[in-house]
Amino acid sequence: MSVNAPSASYSLTVRLEINNKPGMLGKITSAIGKAGGDIGAIDVVSVGNKTITRDLSFKARDEAHGTQIVDGIKKVGDVRVVNVSDRTFLVHLGGKIETHAKVGVKTRDDLAMVYTPGVARVCMAIHHDPEKAYALTVKSNMVAVVSDGTAVLGLGDIGPNGAQPVMEGKCVLFKEMAGVDAFPLCLATKDVDEIVMIVKAVAPVFGGINLEDISAPRCFEIEERLQRDLDIPVFHDDQHGTAVVVLASLINALKIVKKRLSDARIVFAGAGASGIATAKLLMKEGAKHIVACDRAGALYAGRKDNMNSMKEWFAKHTNPRKMKGSIADAMKDADVFIGLSGPGVVSLKDVKGMARDPIVFAMANPVPEIQPEEAAGHVRVMATGRSDYPNQINNSLCFPGFFRGMLDVRAKGVQDSMKLAAAHALAEIVSRNELSEEYIIPSMFDKRVAEAVALATAEAAVKAGMARRKRPRAVGESTR
């Protein structure tokens, strides 16, 4: 079994009081290295007559590994551990977002315009023409990130309070990557009718709704009903953000192996919400040979065991040859594997049974369906959902720019043509000269990503008749 590498998500800072004599720092760093820690910053806090106080930061594999490293430091003589801080928890102290005023209130004139009595004129202007809310309120640049905490990635049903750090993080990415203001709405209900009612009730404030971490199949009904009843875009990112980034990655991976999407045999591991959305978008793009698998094997029309509504869709719309058997059987001579399931689902033997130049997207987080180290040498193109390997397939490549584009043209809804346009724009950021087995998709930190996705989405919305504004916002133009 392969071992995960140390990660910033398990990053600790230890404050140490050390006897001030030669060689002590070397002993401490050796202890950290021996325990498998990845040393980062080393800072001097204070220097006394006999001791020196230092802060040492290091990355661990998980919480238990972090404790093991600290125990190793404690065994070094003439060292006292003063404090241990989990850097990830420090980032979250007090939450990760805040609101601030865009205008100051320093004089009576300011107050008269920002609030009473001047605000009354603005209120009435919107009352007489509701579309003016886009120009005169936060609506033009504000997204609600809505969750009930029932399907938080890797954690499951942890409720609205537990889900809030994820939603706050999403709001941070909206702002940092695309300049979109977003606010988390974590709802203390699992009832579909109540969720729909609540979102509809708060919708006037927002220019778009991002549904997040809501369990299937409830997420389908919630999204469908809100899309039907609201005149702003409703986008379930777990489904469609995944689909857009997978399609973009696959477009480029197929260029490397010189295969066409329409000819490629594609096997899915996982038949949930993201699997359905991804399969649908691949089929819209031209994929014709898809087989989805669960723990019981291939899904096919007529299968009775271990079925639900999502699997029924796969059974009805994919696997036209009604292939049966295990995932290993399905992967024989397959060109592409798309993993949206769990750790260790496929073996090296399964991968070796794939067609020439196999493409493997093992996206289970934090542990993929097969570790890249295990598949190395047997896969032509490998991608995961993790940031510590090449080719990270992550929704953050889509949703900030996607919503930026929809807000820029004040979109009324979402259509498949907009998702396809976003996927192609994302794929095209990687030029022919840059394209390689380890670079099929740009980094989420590439400044071109949000801009390209936004422009493509906005233009597609205009063409689809989904835009209130007929011109995409120019780069640098105000959102007002």
C-alpha positions in Angstrom: 0.0 0.0 0.0 1.4 3.4 -1.0 1.7 6.2 1.6 0.5 9.7 1.1 3.1 12.4 0.9 3.2 15.1 3.6 0.7 17.9 2.8 0.1 21.5 3.7 -3.4 20.4 4.9 -1.6 18.7 7.9 0.9 21.5 8.6 2.1 22.2 12.1 4.2 24.9 13.8 6.0 23.9 17.0 7.5 26.5 19.4 10.6 25.0 21.0 12.8 26.3 23.8 16.2 24.9 23.0 19.4 24.9 25.1 21.6 27.4 23.2 24.6 25.3 22.2 26.0 24.2 18.9 24.4 21.3 17.0 20.9 21.5 18.6 19.1 22.7 15.5 20.6 19.9 13.5 19.4 17.3 16.0 15.9 18.6 15.8 15.7 18.8 12.0 17.1 15.3 11.9 14.4 14.0 14.2 11.7 15.6 12.0 13.3 14.1 8.9 13.6 10.7 10.5 9.9 10.7 11.3 9.1 11.6 7.7 8.1 15.2 8.2 8.7 17.9 5.5 10.4 20.9 7.1 9.4 24.4 6.1 10.2 27.7 7.9 12.5 28.0 10.8 12.2 31.2 12.7 14.0 32.7 15.8 11.4 34.0 18.4 13.8 35.1 21.1 17.4 34.5 22.3 18.3 34.3 26.0 21.5 33.7 28.0 21.1 29.9 28.0 18.2 29.1 25.6 16.9 30.1 22.2 13.2 29.9 21.3 12.4 28.9 17.7 9.3 28.2 15.7 9.6 25.3 13.3 7.0 24.5 10.7 6.6 21.2 9.0 4.1 19.1 6.9 2.8 15.7 7.9 0.8 13.0 6.2 -2.1 13.1 8.6 -3.0 14.0 12.2 -1.4 10.8 13.6 1.8 11.4 11.7 1.9 15.0 13.0 1.7 13.7 16.6 4.4 11.1 15.8 6.8 13.9 14.6 6.1 16.0 17.7 6.8 13.0 19.9 10.1 12.5 18.0 11.1 16.1 18.8 10.3 15.7 22.5 12.8 12.8 22.6 15.7 15.1 21.7 17.5 16.1 24.8 17.7 19.8 26.0 14.5 20.7 24.0 11.2 21.7 25.5 8.0 21.8 23.3 6.3 25.0 24.4 3.4 24.9 22.0 2.0 23.1 19.0 -0.2 25.0 16.5 -2.2 23.4 13.6 -1.7 25.9 10.8 -4.8 24.8 9.0 -7.0 25.5 12.1 -5.3 28.9 12.4 -6.3 29.8 8.9 -10.0 29.1 9.9 -10.0 31.1 13.2 -12.9 33.5 13.1 -14.0 32.3 9.7 -12.4 33.0 6.3 -14.6 35.8 5.0 -16.0 39.1 6.1 -18.0 42.0 4.7 -16.7 45.5 4.3 -18.3 48.7 3.1 -17.4 50.0 -0.4 -18.3 53.5 0.5 -17.4 55.5 3.7 -19.8 57.2 6.0 -17.9 60.1 7.5 -20.2 63.0 7.1 -23.9 63.9 7.4 -24.0 64.1 3.6 -22.6 60.5 3.3 -25.3 59.3 5.7 -28.0 61.1 3.8 -27.0 59.3 0.6 -26.0 55.9 1.8 -29.0 55.5 4.2 -31.8 57.8 5.1 -33.4 59.8 3.5 -31.6 59.4 0.2 -31.9 55.6 0.0 -35.6 55.9 -0.3 -35.3 57.2 -3.9 -33.1 54.3 -4.9 -35.6 51.9 -3.3 -38.5 53.3 -5.3 -36.5 53.2 -8.5 -36.0 49.5 -8.0 -39.6 49.1 -7.0 -40.7 50.6 -10.3 -38.1 48.7 -12.4 -36.8 45.5 -10.7 -34.1 45.1 -13.2 -32.4 48.1 -11.7 -31.5 45.9 -8.7 -28.6 44.7 -10.9 -27.2 48.2 -11.1 -28.1 49.5 -7.7 -27.5 46.6 -5.3 -25.0 43.8 -4.7 -27.1 41.5 -6.9 -24.9 42.0 -10.0 -21.9 40.4 -8.3 -23.3 38.2 -5.5 -23.7 34.4 -5.4 -25.3 32.3 -2.7 -23.3 29.1 -1.9 -26.1 26.9 -0.6 -25.7 23.6 1.3 -27.4 21.3 3.8 -24.1 19.6 4.6 -25.4 16.1 3.6 -22.7 15.2 1.2 -19.5 17.0 2.1 -16.6 15.7 0.0 -14.9 12.9 1.9 -16.9 13.5 5.0 -20.5 12.7 4.2 -23.5 14.0 6.2 -21.9 16.3 8.7 -24.7 18.9 8.9 -24.8 22.6 8.1 -22.5 23.7 10.9 -19.8 21.2 9.9 -20.2 22.2 6.2 -19.7 25.9 6.7 -15.9 25.9 6.5 -16.2 24.3 3.1 -18.7 26.9 1.9 -16.6 29.8 3.3 -13.6 28.4 1.4 -15.7 28.3 -1.7 -16.6 32.0 -1.2 -12.9 32.8 -0.8 -12.1 31.1 -4.2 -15.0 33.0 -5.9 -13.5 36.3 -4.7 -9.8 35.6 -5.1 -10.1 34.0 -8.6 -12.9 35.9 -10.3 -13.8 38.9 -8.2 -17.2 37.4 -7.4 -18.8 38.2 -4.0 -20.3 35.1 -2.4 -21.9 34.2 0.9 -22.5 30.8 2.5 -26.0 29.7 3.3 -25.8 26.5 5.3 -29.4 25.3 5.9 -30.6 23.4 8.9 -33.0 21.2 7.0 -32.8 18.2 4.7 -36.3 18.6 3.4 -36.4 19.2 -0.4 -39.5 21.4 -0.2 -38.0 23.6 2.6 -34.7 24.0 0.8 -36.4 25.1 -2.4 -38.7 27.5 -0.5 -35.7 29.0 1.4 -33.6 29.5 -1.6 -36.5 31.0 -3.6 -37.2 33.4 -0.7 -33.6 34.8 -0.5 -33.0 34.7 -4.3 -33.8 38.4 -4.9 -30.5 39.4 -3.2 -28.4 37.2 -5.5 -27.4 37.0 -9.1 -26.7 33.3 -9.0 -27.1 30.2 -6.8 -24.3 27.7 -6.3 -25.6 24.5 -4.8 -23.0 22.5 -3.0 -22.6 19.2 -1.1 -26.2 18.2 -1.2 -26.7 14.4 -1.3 -28.2 12.6 -4.3 -30.8 12.1 -5.6 -32.2 15.1 -3.7 -29.8 17.4 -5.4 -31.4 16.7 -8.8 -34.9 17.7 -7.7 -33.6 20.7 -5.8 -31.7 22.0 -8.8 -34.4 21.2 -11.3 -37.1 23.0 -9.3 -35.0 26.0 -8.6 -33.9 26.3 -12.3 -37.6 26.2 -13.2 -38.8 28.7 -10.7 -36.0 31.3 -10.6 -34.8 33.8 -13.2 -31.2 33.6 -12.1 -28.6 30.8 -12.8 -28.7 27.7 -10.5 -25.6 25.6 -10.8 -24.9 22.4 -8.7 -21.1 22.6 -8.8 -20.5 19.0 -7.6 -22.2 17.9 -10.8 -21.5 20.4 -13.5 -18.2 21.9 -12.4 -16.8 18.4 -12.3 -18.2 17.7 -15.7 -16.7 20.8 -17.3 -13.2 20.2 -15.9 -13.2 16.5 -16.8 -14.3 17.3 -20.4 -11.6 19.9 -20.7 -9.0 17.5 -19.4 -10.1 14.7 -21.7 -10.1 16.9 -24.8 -6.4 17.5 -24.2 -5.5 14.0 -23.1 -7.1 12.6 -26.2 -4.9 14.9 -28.3 -1.8 13.4 -26.7 -2.8 9.8 -27.5 -4.2 10.8 -30.9 -7.7 9.3 -30.3 -11.2 10.7 -30.9 -13.8 11.1 -28.2 -16.4 9.5 -30.5 -14.2 6.3 -30.7 -12.9 6.2 -27.2 -14.2 3.5 -24.8 -14.8 5.2 -21.5 -15.3 3.5 -18.1 -16.7 5.3 -15.1 -16.2 4.1 -11.5 -19.0 5.7 -9.6 -22.5 6.3 -10.7 -23.5 9.3 -8.6 -24.5 12.8 -9.3 -21.1 13.9 -10.6 -20.9 10.8 -12.7 -24.2 11.4 -14.4 -23.4 15.1 -15.1 -20.0 14.2 -16.5 -21.3 11.4 -18.7 -24.1 13.6 -20.0 -21.6 16.4 -21.0 -19.2 13.9 -22.6 -22.1 12.6 -24.6 -23.1 16.1 -25.6 -19.6 16.5 -26.9 -19.8 13.3 -28.9 -18.8 10.3 -26.6 -20.6 7.1 -27.7 -19.0 4.3 -25.8 -19.5 4.7 -22.0 -19.8 2.0 -19.4 -20.4 2.9 -15.7 -19.6 0.6 -12.8 -20.4 0.3 -9.1 -19.4 -2.2 -6.5 -21.6 -4.8 -8.2 -19.9 -4.3 -11.6 -21.1 -2.8 -14.9 -24.5 -1.1 -15.1 -26.7 -2.3 -18.0 -30.3 -2.1 -19.0 -32.2 -4.8 -17.1 -29.9 -5.1 -14.1 -31.9 -5.5 -10.9 -29.3 -5.7 -8.1 -28.1 -2.6 -6.2 -29.9 -0.1 -8.3 -31.2 3.5 -7.7 -32.4 6.3 -9.8 -28.9 7.5 -10.8 -27.8 4.0 -11.7 -31.1 3.5 -13.7 -30.1 6.5 -15.8 -26.7 5.0 -16.6 -28.2 1.7 -17.3 -30.7 3.3 -19.7 -28.4 5.7 -21.5 -25.0 4.0 -21.6 -23.5 0.6 -22.3 -25.5 -0.1 -25.5 -23.9 -3.6 -25.8 -25.2 -4.5 -22.3 -21.7 -5.6 -21.2 -21.8 -7.4 -17.8 -19.2 -8.2 -15.3 -16.8 -6.5 -12.9 -15.0 -3.2 -13.3 -11.9 -5.3 -14.3 -14.0 -6.8 -17.1 -15.2 -3.3 -18.2 -11.7 -1.9 -18.2 -10.3 -4.5 -20.6 -9.3 -2.6 -23.8 -10.8 0.6 -22.5 -9.2 3.9 -23.6 -10.3 6.0 -20.7 -11.0 5.4 -17.0 -12.8 8.1 -15.0 -12.9 7.6 -11.3 -15.5 9.4 -9.2 -15.8 6.8 -6.5 -13.4 5.9 -3.7 -9.8 4.8 -2.9 -8.3 1.6 -4.3 -11.2 0.8 -6.6 -9.0 -0.4 -9.4 -5.8 -2.4 -9.4 -2.6 -2.2 -11.5 -3.8 -5.4 -13.3 -6.9 -3.6 -14.3 -4.9 -0.7 -15.7 -2.6 -3.0 -17.6 -5.6 -4.5 -19.3 -6.6 -1.2 -20.9 -6.0 -0.3 -24.5 -2.8 1.3 -25.9 -1.9 4.6 -24.3 -4.5 4.5 -21.5 -5.9 7.7 -19.9 -6.6 7.4 -16.2 -8.5 10.1 -14.3 -8.5 8.8 -10.7 -10.3 11.7 -8.9 -11.4 10.2 -5.5 -10.1 12.5 -2.7 -8.0 12.4 -0.7 -7.0 8.9 -1.8 -7.5 8.2 -5.5 -8.9 5.0 -7.1 -5.3 4.0 -7.9 -2.2 5.9 -6.8 -0.1 7.6 -9.5 3.0 5.9 -8.2 1.5 2.5 -8.7 0.2 3.3 -12.2 3.4 5.0 -13.3 4.9 3.4 -16.5 1.6 1.8 -17.4 -0.5 4.9 -18.1 0.1 7.5 -20.8 -1.9 10.3 -19.1 -2.7 10.3 -15.4 -4.8 12.9 -13.5 -6.1 13.1 -10.0 -8.1 15.5 -7.8 -5.1 16.2 -5.7 -2.8 19.3 -5.8 0.4 17.4 -5.1 0.4 15.5 -8.4 0.4 16.8 -12.0 -2.9 17.3 -13.8 -5.2 18.3 -10.9 -8.8 18.0 -12.0 -10.5 20.5 -9.6 -13.8 22.3 -9.8 -12.1 25.6 -8.9 -11.0 25.7 -12.5 -14.6 26.1 -13.5 -17.0 27.7 -11.0 -15.3 31.1 -10.4 -15.0 31.9 -14.0 -18.3 30.3 -14.9 -20.3 32.4 -12.5 -18.2 35.5 -13.4 -19.4 35.0 -17.0 -23.0 34.5 -16.1 -23.0 37.5 -13.8 -21.4 39.7 -16.5 -24.3 39.2 -18.8 -26.9 38.9 -16.0 -27.8 35.4 -17.1 -31.3 34.0 -16.5 -30.2 30.4 -16.4 -27.7 27.7 -17.4 -27.6 25.6 -20.6 -25.4 22.8 -21.8 -23.9 25.0 -24.5 -22.5 27.3 -21.8 -20.8 24.3 -20.0 -19.4 23.0 -23.3 -18.0 26.5 -24.1 -16.4 26.7 -20.7 -14.8 23.3 -21.1 -13.3 24.2 -24.5 -12.0 27.6 -23.3 -10.3 25.8 -20.4 -8.7 23.2 -22.6 -7.5 25.8 -25.1 -5.5 27.6 -22.4 -2.9 24.8 -22.8 -1.3 25.4 -26.2 -0.1 22.7 -28.5 3.4 23.5 -27.7 2.8 23.3 -23.9 0.6 20.1 -24.0 2.2 17.1 -22.5 1.4 14.0 -20.4 1.9 16.0 -17.2 0.2 19.2 -18.4 -3.2 18.6 -19.9 -5.0 21.2 -17.7 -3.9 24.6 -16.4 -3.3 25.3 -12.8 -6.1 26.8 -10.7 -3.6 29.7 -10.0 -3.2 30.5 -13.7 -4.7 34.0 -14.0 -5.9 33.2 -17.5 -8.4 30.5 -16.3 -11.2 32.6 -14.8 -11.0 35.2 -17.6 -11.2 32.6 -20.4 -13.9 30.6 -18.8 -15.9 33.8 -18.0 -15.7 35.1 -21.5 -16.7 31.8 -23.1 -19.6 31.3 -20.7 -20.9 34.8 -21.2 -20.7 34.6 -25.0 -22.5 31.2 -25.0 -25.2 32.6 -22.7 -25.8 35.5 -25.1 -26.0 33.1 -28.1 -28.4 30.8 -26.1 -30.7 33.7 -25.3 -30.1 33.4 -21.6 -28.5 36.9 -21.1 -30.2 40.1 -20.0 -27.0 42.0 -21.2 -25.9 41.3 -24.7 -22.2 42.2 -24.2 -19.8 40.3 -22.0 -17.9 42.5 -19.5 -14.5 43.6 -20.7 -11.4 42.6 -18.6 -11.0 45.2 -15.8 -14.5 46.7 -16.4 -16.6 47.4 -13.2 -19.2 44.8 -12.3 -21.7 47.7 -11.8 
